[in-house]
């Protein structure tokens, strides 16, 4: 199938439409990632989370085939700040602006407010992927020039996309997260058996204390109700207000998520005497459970670990999922079986005066991140030697 030598820009994903967008997102190479599907990306726009007013101006790219159908798409945003990204470039912005440059606006390809690896260059299965990649990236660079944007950033792409963008001259950055991997466990107890005796005892004690006097429910699909979302939004706002001052997601977003993607949602909730006191939101991929948000209105020791980490592991084992990605940061996750794993970003800086120092920085940073991950896994792994 031949592609048209043109890239069009959609300033709302609704201009593309669910069927054309998901025809590209459903590529078997990465199908099952919930954060690049139409329903998720449209929900953050419809709920006024990722819109121009909040500094996330949609500029989604579409490449059509010779029959006028979408053959490749790229989620893309014109940003007026660097918030909600989880790949931090504030120091670059500060340095550039102190030198007299203008860092914003910039272009960002990402799933908004989501530090989860997934495809960013979405190509329909019957299209040559490299051809789709070239048109999308070329269109993004042209848009960067049109808007006189300082830079183009691609956050949390897949490793093959990341390496390909490096071949196109992008600066390659590496970070780390903590992921749990399923080694064929048949139960949570089988997972515990792979740990050192000290860690087994600690985890069992933490779970007993966290569960004491509480009812814990794992809710998905038709089990989810607006009452659950009302309670969870209170938790989310409490955590968001304490951690970063301005939570990104609005209450309507959670209703849209429940309405459109209920089968992709796992909400782990804790209740005391009939009152919901804490919850953790996960999205379900074909082979991965993605931990996203957590909050509580009552402080219970170890309840965060129970709802976010242990319940997620238990649920993933029960459904045969390959891994749990528990979100950004958190070295404490290692002791709970979540080991360091690389995550990626790629960066094009338009001005050579900034480009060269950024390239030198990310090269040094990659070496440090890789050494740090190796040391953390060796020094703090809870698994028995040889596991």
Secondary structure, DSSP 8 states (H G I E B T S, - for coil): --B-S--EEESSGGGT-HHHHHHHHT-TTTTT-GGGSHHHHHHHHHTTSSSGGGTEEE-EEEEEBTTS-EEEEE--EEESS-TT-SS--HHHHHHHHHTT----SEEEES-TT------SSEE-TTS-HHHHHHHHHHHHHHHHHHTT-SEEEEES--HHHHHHHHHTT-EEEEEEEEEEE--S-SSHHHHHHTB-HHHHHHHHHHHHHHHTT-EEEEE-GGG--HHHHHHHHHHHHHHHHHHTSS-S--HHHHHHHHHHHGGGEEEEEEEETTEEEEEEEEEE-SSEEEEEEEEESS--TTHHHIIIIIHHHHHHHHHT-SEEE--S--GGGGGGT-EEEEEEEEEEESSHHHHHHHHHHHHHHHHHHHHHHHHHHHHH--B-TT-
